[in-house]
Amino acid sequence: MALSYKARRRWSLIILLVGLPVYIIAAVNILNFLGRPPLWLELVVYVALGIVWALPFKMVFRGIGQADPDAPQDDDAD
């Protein structure tokens, strides 16, 4: 089931405004709970987690920055 353009825009906004901060807080708390690793390892873990969070949402974010493909086109040819 494919999402419409408007639905993908709404879901991407919810993911970015709610889901991403929750994910960041959870990642920091889990890493601190396990003990602080060396700085280089901590950086590698945060970079990897920063990439991994977006993979499941790749289809939601695809094409969001472009114009609505379902919107009526203005054909003003002068």
Buried (B, 14 or more C-beta within 10 A) or exposed (E): EEEEBEEBBEBBEEBEEEBBEEBBEEBEEEBEEEEEEEEEEEEEBBEEBEEEBEEEBEEBBEEEEEEEEEEEEEEEEE
